[in-house]
Amino acid sequence: MTAVQSMTGFASAARSVAGLEVNCDIRSVNNKGLDVRLRVPAGMEALEPAVKKLVGEHLARGSIQITLSVKSAAESAAAAIDEARFRALADAATRLARESGVAPPSTDGLLAVRGVVMSDDPEGHLDMETAGEACLGTIGDALAALVAARRQEGEALRTILSSHVETIAALTQKAETDPASQPAAIGARLKEQVAALLDGSSSFDEARLHAEAALLATKADIREEIDRLKAHVDSARAMLRDGGPVGRKLDFLAQEFNRETNTICSKSASAALTATGLDMKAVIDQFREQVQNLQ
């Protein structure tokens, strides 16, 4: 049994390599395909192709947001604030905020301005090759943790989806055995209705009655829909058992479940069968909603 994955999750990782401190946060949410968005320090944009390749080796679907921070240990230790620059920026920003009527600046915002926080390496010089290797290694660590988190949630989804599939199977069986959907029952009901309309007269055409009954029985026959529902149930069971990236396939299967159930409701010859069809539609909606979370 191969694991299934949810498309939602969060993971982080950190490495200290050759005097560098690298931190990585990864967030994953639902998406039709695989969309990778990367935020890296200035000058490290060239990592994007390698990062996307690495993500593609771990994940098949999801909107992935990766945030990297890289700094030298010396920079962390020696960081200082240029107080003169900070005060000048604060005074100017406060004056402009008062004149324009917007919110005043925050301390965090001012500290994020380039040059306010100083270090022994003001130019931000880094060994890009070393930093790149450290970043990819850290991203790999975070991806491994993200996959583990997505698999854990995926197993919970597998249990929920399997329960929905078994409910659909039980309701399919209930619809199949509904007495009102049998040709003999349809014929008997039609005969009773005709007899009532003729007020008990026996002067109606028996052959015509049987022909009309056969036509109505054919229109109300749900055996094909039942057979297709059973096949879809078997397919869903197999997909959930085998695992892997089956979210799209199960979403398509949910549409097929819904199509057959709609047809059964439209052909329904009894309130009981209609109620069974509506119960099935409710379960299918729950099934499809959960499938949206699956890779």
C-alpha positions in Angstrom: 0.0 0.0 0.0 1.5 3.3 -1.2 1.0 6.4 1.0 -1.4 9.1 -0.1 -0.7 12.7 0.6 -2.7 15.7 1.6 -1.9 18.9 -0.2 -1.8 21.1 2.9 1.1 21.2 5.4 3.9 23.3 6.9 7.5 22.4 7.7 10.8 24.2 8.5 14.4 23.3 8.6 17.7 25.0 9.5 21.4 24.3 8.8 24.7 25.9 9.9 27.3 25.3 7.2 30.7 27.0 6.7 29.8 29.9 8.9 26.4 30.4 7.3 23.0 30.1 9.0 20.3 29.0 6.6 16.6 28.8 7.5 13.8 27.5 5.3 10.0 27.6 5.8 7.7 25.7 3.4 3.9 26.1 3.3 1.7 23.9 1.1 -2.0 24.4 0.1 -4.4 23.0 -2.4 -3.8 23.6 -6.1 -4.8 21.9 -9.4 -1.1 21.5 -10.3 2.3 22.1 -8.8 3.0 25.8 -8.3 6.3 26.7 -6.6 6.9 30.2 -5.3 10.3 31.1 -3.9 11.5 34.0 -1.7 15.3 34.1 -1.4 17.8 36.8 -0.3 18.9 39.3 -3.0 21.5 37.8 -5.3 20.3 34.2 -4.9 17.5 34.1 -7.5 19.6 31.8 -9.7 18.6 29.0 -7.3 15.0 28.9 -8.5 15.4 26.3 -11.3 17.2 23.9 -9.0 14.6 24.4 -6.2 11.7 23.7 -8.6 13.4 20.6 -9.8 13.9 19.5 -6.2 10.3 20.2 -5.2 9.1 18.2 -8.3 11.0 15.2 -7.1 9.1 15.2 -3.8 5.7 16.6 -4.6 3.2 16.2 -7.5 0.5 18.8 -6.6 0.0 21.8 -4.4 0.8 25.5 -4.2 4.2 25.6 -2.5 5.6 28.8 -0.8 9.3 28.5 0.1 11.0 31.2 2.2 14.8 31.2 2.6 17.0 33.3 4.8 20.7 33.2 4.7 23.2 35.1 6.8 26.7 34.6 8.1 27.3 33.8 11.7 29.6 36.8 11.9 26.9 39.0 10.6 24.5 37.7 13.2 26.9 38.4 16.0 28.1 41.8 14.8 24.8 43.2 13.6 24.2 46.8 14.7 21.8 49.6 14.0 22.7 52.8 12.3 20.8 55.0 14.8 21.4 58.2 12.8 19.9 56.7 9.7 17.0 55.1 11.7 16.1 58.5 13.3 16.3 60.3 10.0 14.0 57.8 8.4 11.6 57.8 11.3 11.4 61.6 11.3 10.8 61.8 7.6 8.3 58.9 7.6 6.4 60.4 10.5 6.1 63.8 8.8 4.9 62.2 5.6 2.4 60.1 7.4 1.0 63.1 9.2 0.7 65.1 6.0 -0.9 62.4 4.0 -3.1 61.0 6.8 -1.8 57.4 6.5 -0.6 55.2 9.4 2.8 56.1 10.9 5.8 53.8 10.2 6.5 50.8 12.4 9.8 50.0 14.0 10.0 46.7 12.2 9.4 48.4 8.9 12.1 50.9 9.4 14.6 48.3 10.5 13.9 46.4 7.3 15.2 49.4 5.2 18.5 48.5 3.6 21.4 50.1 5.5 19.7 50.6 8.8 20.9 47.3 10.2 24.7 47.1 9.7 27.2 44.2 9.9 30.8 43.5 9.4 29.8 42.5 5.8 27.8 45.5 4.7 27.9 44.5 1.0 26.3 41.2 1.9 29.1 39.3 0.3 28.6 35.5 0.5 30.2 32.6 -1.1 27.4 31.9 -3.5 28.4 28.4 -4.3 28.6 27.4 -0.6 25.4 29.3 0.2 23.6 27.6 -2.8 24.5 24.2 -1.6 23.5 25.0 1.9 20.1 26.4 0.7 19.4 23.3 -1.4 20.3 21.0 1.5 18.1 22.9 3.9 15.2 22.9 1.4 15.6 19.2 1.0 15.4 18.8 4.8 12.2 20.9 4.9 10.7 19.0 2.0 11.2 15.7 3.7 9.5 17.0 6.8 6.7 18.5 4.6 6.1 15.1 2.9 5.9 13.4 6.2 3.3 15.9 7.4 1.3 15.6 4.2 1.4 11.8 4.4 0.2 11.8 8.0 -2.8 14.0 7.0 -3.2 11.9 3.8 -3.7 8.7 5.8 -6.4 10.4 7.8 -8.1 11.4 4.6 -7.8 7.9 3.2 -9.8 6.6 6.2 -12.5 9.3 5.7 -12.7 8.7 2.0 -12.9 4.9 2.3 -15.8 5.4 4.8 -17.6 7.5 2.2 -17.0 5.0 -0.5 -18.5 2.2 1.6 -21.5 4.3 2.4 -22.0 4.9 -1.4 -21.7 1.1 -1.9 -24.4 0.4 0.7 -26.7 3.0 -0.8 -26.2 1.6 -4.2 -27.3 -1.8 -2.9 -30.3 -0.2 -1.3 -31.3 1.5 -4.6 -30.8 -1.8 -6.5 -33.2 -3.7 -4.3 -35.9 -1.0 -4.1 -39.1 -2.9 -5.0 -40.6 0.1 -6.8 -37.8 0.0 -9.5 -38.7 -3.5 -10.6 -40.6 -3.9 -13.9 -43.4 -6.0 -12.4 -44.0 -3.3 -9.7 -44.2 -0.6 -12.3 -46.7 -2.6 -14.4 -48.9 -3.4 -11.4 -48.8 0.3 -10.3 -49.8 1.4 -13.9 -52.6 -1.1 -14.0 -54.0 0.2 -10.7 -53.8 3.8 -11.9 -55.6 3.0 -15.2 -58.3 1.0 -13.4 -58.9 3.9 -11.1 -59.2 6.3 -14.0 -61.7 4.0 -15.8 -63.6 3.6 -12.6 -63.2 -0.1 -12.6 -64.2 -0.6 -16.2 -62.6 -3.6 -17.9 -63.0 -2.2 -21.4 -59.4 -1.1 -21.8 -56.9 -2.7 -24.2 -54.8 -5.2 -22.2 -52.2 -5.3 -25.0 -51.8 -1.5 -25.0 -51.5 -1.6 -21.2 -48.7 -4.1 -21.4 -46.9 -2.1 -24.1 -47.1 1.1 -22.0 -46.0 -0.7 -18.9 -43.0 -2.1 -20.8 -42.1 1.4 -22.1 -42.3 2.9 -18.6 -40.4 0.0 -17.1 -37.6 0.6 -19.6 -37.4 4.3 -18.8 -37.4 3.6 -15.1 -34.8 0.8 -15.3 -31.8 1.8 -13.2 -29.8 -1.4 -13.7 -27.2 0.3 -16.0 -26.7 3.1 -13.5 -26.4 0.6 -10.6 -23.8 -1.4 -12.6 -21.7 1.7 -13.3 -21.9 2.9 -9.6 -20.6 -0.6 -8.5 -17.7 -0.3 -11.0 -16.9 3.2 -9.7 -17.0 2.0 -6.1 -14.5 -0.8 -7.1 -12.2 1.8 -8.8 -12.3 4.1 -5.8 -11.4 1.3 -3.4 -8.5 0.3 -5.6 -7.2 3.9 -5.9 -7.4 4.4 -2.1 -5.7 1.0 -1.5 -2.9 1.6 -4.0 -2.3 5.2 -3.0 0.0 7.6 -4.7 -1.1 10.9 -6.4 -4.7 9.9 -7.0 -6.5 13.1 -6.1 -7.3 14.1 -9.7 -8.6 10.6 -10.5 -10.8 10.5 -7.5 -12.1 13.9 -8.3 -13.2 12.7 -11.7 -14.7 9.6 -10.1 -16.7 11.8 -7.8 -18.2 13.5 -10.8 -19.1 10.1 -12.3 -20.7 9.1 -9.0 -22.8 12.3 -9.1 -23.8 11.8 -12.7 -25.2 8.3 -12.2 -27.0 9.3 -9.0 -28.7 12.2 -10.8 -29.9 9.8 -13.4 -31.3 7.4 -10.8 -33.2 10.3 -9.1 -34.6 11.4 -12.5 -35.8 7.8 -13.1 -37.1 7.2 -9.6 -40.5 5.5 -9.4 -40.8 5.9 -5.6 -40.2 8.3 -2.8 -38.0 5.7 -1.1 -35.7 5.5 -4.2 -35.6 9.3 -4.5 -34.6 9.5 -0.8 -31.8 7.0 -1.3 -30.6 8.9 -4.3 -30.5 12.2 -2.3 -28.7 10.5 0.6 -26.1 9.2 -2.0 -25.7 12.7 -3.4 -25.0 14.1 0.1 -22.3 11.5 0.7 -20.8 12.1 -2.8 -20.6 15.9 -2.0 -18.7 15.1 1.2 -16.4 12.7 -0.7 -15.6 15.2 -3.4 -15.0 18.0 -0.8 -12.4 15.8 1.0 -10.8 14.7 -2.3 -9.9 18.3 -3.0 -7.4 18.1 -0.2 -5.7 15.0 -1.7 -2.6 15.1 -3.9 
